[in-house]
Amino acid sequence: MEISDSLKRQKLSIQLFGRFNFWTGLLIGCTFAVLLFLFLLYSHEIAQNAISLSSEIIVLTPNEQFALRWFLAAISITAGFGIAAWCWFHNPFRFNHRYSFNQFVRTHLFIGTLILLISVLRSGDILVYLFYGLEGYDNHFNFYEQVPELLVLLPTFFFLNVWTPIRIKYRAGNWFWYSILIYVVGSLLLSMSCDVDQSNRIAKWKRANAPYQQIVDTELSKARAQGIELDSSLIEILNFNTKERVVSMAKQLKKDFQSPNSIPPDKLVAELILIKKSFVRVLPSTDRENERACWPFALPSDVYHQLTLTNDPLKKQYLHQILAEQCSIFMEYIDPPWIDSQFSGLEMKYRNREAMNWRYRKIESEIDSIYRVVNKK
């Protein structure tokens, strides 16, 4: 009677590895998993701190924070399991088969774990230092919202990959199912055991952007005093500087000013704030030489058109302020503007305005002529 292949394979046991070798490998694997989890978690926060002062801050929701911690915990446990299994197979003299197969298992475990770590670390660097730091980045690569299954499948695939060469030669039995249980429960416990406080990073970002935030707060206070209330979603966008949604708002406001109807006052306030912050330098256009298409704010002719559509003194007041602020873009020739103490903290605003001085020559002439006409009335 022929013996089945499953019975020919030796069963995994502690005695197969050697008791000391097994527990030593398990201890090394667990220690590596915990240290790797802490390293990945805090290095991500350190990187976020590094870029948040020169770009827009990214604040994770509680669910996104938990998903990130679970993913890092699952990656860490998978890598720790690979290290532990490598230690178990490190001594070839305890096995009853050829040394070459042990070498194959060790190589497979080492390379698989290395690929996992490199892919996570390098992709993390690319996301944080390349994409997160890009002007206009607005959380486009949000794995939690777009591909949440990847956060589960990627570490799980590599975890199961650790078992591939082992199950070829041995009968894993309950070892395999116990490891799956430990992988899931361990990832949950590890992810819940440690958290990163984002408040320090948020506070640093707010301090760095305090002068720009002051512009927003001042204009909102003035608007409320005159009975103008802005939607909370609109205020949230105005608090940012370079996110894509800010550019989209500027583009939409520019379009709204071209309407044949009088524009509502809340949009006038939003337009004034965008001009005063001057973070949007150019709107996306297929014709980069077309100044009117690239001009990031309401065109002077459209502002004047809105003046002719309304008799509301409050709207007229804001429209005059918008024209005056646009005019000031081309009047503030300070070289370099960021040296003067009165512009401390607003360096980017005046750098952008300096760039707009040479880019929009035709717009400057249009603003100047319209501003003169309006002031004569």
C-alpha positions as CSV (number, residue, x, y, z in Angstrom):
1,M,0.0,0.0,0.0
2,E,1.4,3.4,-1.0
3,I,1.8,6.0,1.7
4,S,0.3,9.4,0.9
5,D,2.5,12.4,0.4
6,S,1.0,14.1,3.5
7,L,2.1,11.2,5.7
8,K,5.6,11.2,4.2
9,R,6.1,14.8,5.3
10,Q,7.5,15.3,8.7
11,K,5.2,17.0,11.2
12,L,6.3,20.4,12.6
13,S,7.1,20.3,16.3
14,I,9.2,22.1,18.9
15,Q,11.4,19.0,19.1
16,L,12.1,19.3,15.4
17,F,13.7,22.7,15.9
18,G,15.1,22.1,19.4
19,R,13.5,23.7,22.4
20,F,16.2,26.3,23.0
21,N,16.3,27.2,19.2
22,F,12.5,27.5,19.1
23,W,12.1,29.8,22.0
24,T,15.1,31.9,21.2
25,G,13.8,32.4,17.6
26,L,10.4,33.3,18.9
27,L,11.8,35.8,21.4
28,I,13.9,37.4,18.7
29,G,10.9,37.6,16.3
30,C,8.6,39.2,18.9
31,T,11.2,41.7,19.9
32,F,11.9,42.6,16.3
33,A,8.2,43.0,15.6
34,V,7.6,45.4,18.5
35,L,10.7,47.5,17.7
36,L,9.8,47.6,14.0
37,F,6.3,48.7,14.8
38,L,7.5,51.5,17.0
39,F,10.1,52.5,14.4
40,L,7.6,52.6,11.6
41,L,5.0,54.5,13.6
42,Y,7.2,57.2,15.0
43,S,9.3,57.6,11.9
44,H,6.1,58.3,10.0
45,E,5.2,61.0,12.5
46,I,8.7,62.5,12.5
47,A,8.5,62.7,8.7
48,Q,5.1,64.3,8.9
49,N,6.5,66.9,11.3
50,A,9.4,67.6,8.9
51,I,7.2,68.4,5.9
52,S,4.3,70.0,7.7
53,L,6.3,73.3,8.3
54,S,6.9,73.6,4.5
55,S,3.7,72.2,3.1
56,E,0.1,71.6,4.1
57,I,-0.6,69.5,7.2
58,I,-2.3,66.1,6.9
59,V,-4.4,65.3,9.9
60,L,-5.6,61.7,10.1
61,T,-9.1,60.9,11.4
62,P,-9.4,58.4,14.3
63,N,-10.4,55.7,11.8
64,E,-7.5,56.5,9.5
65,Q,-5.1,56.5,12.5
66,F,-6.3,53.1,13.5
67,A,-6.0,51.7,10.0
68,L,-2.4,53.0,9.8
69,R,-1.5,51.5,13.1
70,W,-3.1,48.2,12.2
71,F,-1.2,48.1,8.8
72,L,2.1,48.9,10.5
73,A,1.4,46.3,13.2
74,A,0.5,43.6,10.6
75,I,3.7,44.4,8.6
76,S,5.8,44.3,11.8
77,I,4.3,40.9,13.0
78,T,4.8,39.5,9.5
79,A,8.5,40.6,9.4
80,G,8.9,39.3,13.0
81,F,7.5,35.9,12.0
82,G,9.9,35.8,9.1
83,I,12.8,36.5,11.4
84,A,11.6,33.9,13.9
85,A,11.2,31.2,11.2
86,W,14.7,32.1,9.8
87,C,16.1,31.5,13.3
88,W,14.3,28.2,13.6
89,F,15.8,26.9,10.4
90,H,19.2,28.3,11.2
91,N,20.7,25.1,12.6
92,P,20.7,22.5,9.7
93,F,21.9,19.6,11.9
94,R,18.6,19.1,13.7
95,F,16.8,18.1,10.5
96,N,16.5,14.7,8.8
97,H,16.7,16.0,5.2
98,R,19.3,17.6,3.0
99,Y,21.0,20.8,4.1
100,S,20.2,22.4,0.7
101,F,16.5,22.5,1.5
102,N,17.2,24.3,4.8
103,Q,19.2,26.8,2.9
104,F,16.3,27.3,0.4
105,V,13.9,28.0,3.3
106,R,16.2,30.4,5.0
107,T,16.9,32.3,1.7
108,H,13.2,32.4,0.9
109,L,12.4,33.8,4.4
110,F,15.2,36.3,4.3
111,I,14.4,37.6,0.9
112,G,10.7,37.7,1.4
113,T,11.1,39.7,4.7
114,L,13.6,42.0,3.0
115,I,11.2,42.7,0.1
116,L,8.4,43.5,2.5
117,L,10.5,45.9,4.5
118,I,12.0,47.7,1.5
119,S,8.6,48.1,-0.2
120,V,7.0,49.6,2.9
121,L,9.9,51.8,3.8
122,R,10.6,53.1,0.3
123,S,6.9,53.6,-0.5
124,G,6.5,55.5,2.8
125,D,9.4,57.8,1.9
126,I,7.9,58.5,-1.6
127,L,4.5,59.2,-0.1
128,V,5.8,61.5,2.7
129,Y,8.6,63.3,1.1
130,L,7.5,63.4,-2.6
131,F,3.7,63.4,-2.7
132,Y,2.9,65.0,0.7
133,G,5.3,67.8,0.0
134,L,4.0,68.7,-3.4
135,E,2.2,72.0,-3.7
136,G,-1.5,71.2,-4.3
137,Y,-1.4,67.8,-2.7
138,D,-4.8,67.2,-1.1
139,N,-4.6,63.6,0.2
140,H,-4.9,62.1,-3.2
141,F,-3.3,58.9,-2.2
142,N,-5.6,58.0,0.7
143,F,-5.4,54.2,0.9
144,Y,-8.0,54.1,3.7
145,E,-10.6,55.7,1.4
146,Q,-9.5,54.3,-2.0
147,V,-8.1,50.8,-1.5
148,P,-8.6,49.8,2.1
149,E,-8.4,46.1,1.2
150,L,-4.7,46.7,0.3
151,L,-4.0,47.5,3.9
152,V,-5.1,44.0,4.8
153,L,-4.1,42.0,1.8
154,L,-0.5,43.2,1.5
155,P,0.8,42.1,5.0
156,T,-1.4,39.0,4.9
157,F,0.1,37.9,1.5
158,F,3.6,38.2,2.9
159,F,2.6,36.5,6.1
160,L,1.2,33.5,4.2
161,N,4.3,33.6,2.0
162,V,6.4,32.8,5.0
163,W,4.5,29.5,5.3
164,T,4.9,28.5,1.6
165,P,8.3,26.7,1.7
166,I,7.7,25.3,5.2
167,R,4.4,23.6,4.2
168,I,6.0,22.1,1.1
169,K,8.2,20.0,3.3
170,Y,6.3,19.7,6.6
171,R,2.9,19.0,7.9
172,A,2.0,22.3,9.6
173,G,-1.3,21.0,11.1
174,N,-2.6,23.4,13.8
175,W,0.5,25.5,13.7
176,F,-0.7,27.2,10.6
177,W,-4.1,28.1,12.1
178,Y,-2.6,29.2,15.4
179,S,-0.3,31.5,13.6
180,I,-3.2,33.1,11.7
181,L,-5.0,33.7,15.0
182,I,-1.9,35.2,16.6
183,Y,-1.3,37.3,13.5
184,V,-4.8,38.9,13.6
185,V,-5.1,39.2,17.4
186,G,-1.4,40.4,17.7
187,S,-1.9,43.0,15.1
188,L,-5.0,44.4,16.8
189,L,-3.4,44.4,20.3
190,L,-0.2,46.0,19.0
191,S,-2.2,48.7,17.1
192,M,-4.3,49.5,20.2
193,S,-1.3,49.5,22.5
194,C,0.4,52.6,21.1
195,D,-0.9,55.9,19.6
196,V,0.7,59.0,18.3
197,D,-0.4,62.4,19.5
198,Q,-1.0,64.6,16.5
199,S,-1.6,67.7,18.6
200,N,2.0,68.8,18.8
201,R,2.4,68.6,15.0
202,I,-0.9,70.5,14.5
203,A,0.2,73.2,17.1
204,K,3.6,73.6,15.2
205,W,1.8,74.0,11.9
206,K,-0.6,76.5,13.4
207,R,2.2,78.6,14.8
208,A,4.1,78.6,11.5
209,N,0.9,79.6,9.7
210,A,-0.4,82.0,12.4
211,P,0.1,85.2,10.2
212,Y,-2.0,83.7,7.4
213,Q,-4.5,82.4,9.9
214,Q,-4.8,85.9,11.3
215,I,-5.8,87.1,7.8
216,V,-8.6,84.6,7.7
217,D,-9.8,85.2,11.3
218,T,-9.7,89.0,10.8
219,E,-11.8,88.9,7.6
220,L,-14.2,86.4,9.1
221,S,-14.7,88.5,12.2
222,K,-15.4,91.6,10.0
223,A,-17.8,89.7,7.9
224,R,-19.8,88.3,10.9
225,A,-19.9,91.9,12.4
226,Q,-21.7,92.9,9.2
227,G,-24.1,89.9,9.2
228,I,-22.2,87.7,6.7
229,E,-21.9,84.0,7.6
230,L,-19.6,81.7,5.7
231,D,-20.3,77.9,5.4
232,S,-18.0,75.8,7.6
233,S,-16.8,73.8,4.6
234,L,-15.8,77.1,2.9
235,I,-14.0,78.3,6.1
236,E,-12.1,75.0,6.2
237,I,-10.8,75.5,2.7
238,L,-9.8,79.1,3.4
239,N,-7.7,77.8,6.3
240,F,-5.4,75.9,4.0
241,N,-2.9,77.4,1.6
242,T,-1.8,75.2,-1.2
243,K,-4.2,72.2,-1.2
244,E,-5.9,71.4,-4.5
245,R,-9.3,72.4,-3.1
246,V,-8.0,75.9,-2.6
247,V,-7.1,76.1,-6.3
248,S,-10.5,74.7,-7.1
249,M,-12.2,77.3,-5.0
250,A,-10.2,80.1,-6.7
251,K,-11.2,78.7,-10.1
252,Q,-14.9,78.6,-9.1
253,L,-14.9,82.1,-7.6
254,K,-13.3,83.5,-10.7
255,K,-16.1,81.8,-12.7
256,D,-18.8,83.1,-10.3
257,F,-17.6,86.7,-10.9
258,Q,-18.5,86.2,-14.6
259,S,-22.1,85.5,-13.7
260,P,-24.7,87.9,-15.1
261,N,-26.2,88.0,-11.6
262,S,-24.8,89.7,-8.5
263,I,-22.5,87.5,-6.5
264,P,-23.5,86.7,-2.9
265,P,-21.5,88.5,-0.1
266,D,-20.0,85.3,1.4
267,K,-18.1,84.7,-1.9
268,L,-16.9,88.2,-1.9
269,V,-15.4,87.6,1.5
270,A,-13.8,84.3,0.3
271,E,-12.3,86.1,-2.7
272,L,-10.9,88.9,-0.6
273,I,-9.2,86.4,1.8
274,L,-7.7,84.4,-1.1
275,I,-6.2,87.6,-2.6
276,K,-4.9,88.8,0.8
277,K,-3.2,85.4,1.4
278,S,-1.9,85.2,-2.2
279,F,-1.0,81.5,-2.1
280,V,-2.7,80.7,-5.4
281,R,-0.3,82.1,-8.1
282,V,-1.7,80.5,-11.2
283,L,-4.8,78.6,-12.3
284,P,-4.3,75.4,-14.4
285,S,-4.6,76.3,-18.1
286,T,-3.7,74.7,-21.4
287,D,-2.3,78.1,-22.6
288,R,0.3,79.1,-20.1
289,E,0.9,82.4,-22.0
290,N,-2.7,83.4,-21.6
291,E,-2.6,85.8,-18.6
292,R,-6.3,86.1,-18.2
293,A,-6.7,82.3,-18.1
294,C,-3.9,81.8,-15.6
295,W,-4.8,84.8,-13.4
296,P,-5.9,83.1,-10.1
297,F,-8.4,85.7,-9.0
298,A,-11.5,87.4,-10.4
299,L,-10.6,89.4,-13.5
300,P,-10.7,93.2,-12.9
301,S,-13.3,93.6,-15.7
302,D,-15.5,91.1,-13.9
303,V,-15.1,92.8,-10.6
304,Y,-16.1,96.1,-12.3
305,H,-19.1,94.3,-13.9
306,Q,-20.2,93.1,-10.4
307,L,-20.0,96.7,-9.2
308,T,-22.5,97.7,-12.0
309,L,-24.9,94.9,-10.9
310,T,-25.5,95.9,-7.3
311,N,-26.7,98.8,-5.3
312,D,-25.9,97.1,-2.0
313,P,-23.3,99.3,-0.1
314,L,-21.9,96.3,1.7
315,K,-21.2,94.4,-1.6
316,K,-19.8,97.6,-3.2
317,Q,-17.5,98.0,-0.2
318,Y,-16.1,94.4,-0.6
319,L,-15.8,94.8,-4.4
320,H,-13.8,98.0,-3.8
321,Q,-11.5,96.2,-1.3
322,I,-11.0,93.3,-3.9
323,L,-9.9,95.8,-6.5
324,A,-7.6,97.6,-4.0
325,E,-6.1,94.4,-2.9
326,Q,-5.5,93.3,-6.5
327,C,-3.8,96.6,-7.1
328,S,-1.6,96.2,-4.1
329,I,-0.1,93.0,-5.6
330,F,1.7,95.2,-8.2
331,M,2.5,98.1,-5.9
332,E,4.4,96.3,-3.1
333,Y,7.9,96.2,-4.6
334,I,10.1,95.3,-1.6
335,D,13.4,93.6,-2.3
336,P,13.5,91.2,-0.7
337,P,10.2,91.5,1.1
338,W,10.9,88.8,3.7
339,I,13.8,90.7,5.3
340,D,11.5,93.5,6.6
341,S,10.2,92.7,10.1
342,Q,6.7,93.8,9.2
343,F,6.4,90.9,6.8
344,S,7.7,88.3,9.2
345,G,5.8,85.1,8.8
346,L,4.3,86.1,5.4
347,E,7.3,85.3,3.3
348,M,5.5,83.1,0.9
349,K,2.8,85.6,0.3
350,Y,5.3,88.2,-0.8
351,R,7.4,85.8,-2.8
352,N,4.2,84.8,-4.7
353,R,3.3,88.5,-5.2
354,E,6.8,89.2,-6.5
355,A,6.4,86.4,-9.0
356,M,3.0,87.7,-10.0
357,N,4.6,91.1,-10.7
358,W,6.5,89.9,-13.8
359,R,4.0,87.3,-14.9
360,Y,0.8,89.4,-15.2
361,R,1.8,92.6,-17.0
362,K,-1.4,92.9,-18.9
363,I,-3.5,92.2,-15.8
364,E,-1.6,94.9,-14.0
365,S,-2.5,97.4,-16.7
366,E,-6.2,96.3,-16.6
367,I,-6.4,96.6,-12.9
368,D,-4.7,100.0,-12.9
369,S,-7.1,101.4,-15.5
370,I,-10.3,100.0,-13.9
371,Y,-9.1,101.1,-10.4
372,R,-8.7,104.7,-11.7
373,V,-12.2,104.6,-13.2
374,V,-13.8,103.3,-10.0
375,N,-12.0,105.9,-7.8
376,K,-13.2,108.7,-9.9
377,K,-16.9,107.8,-9.3
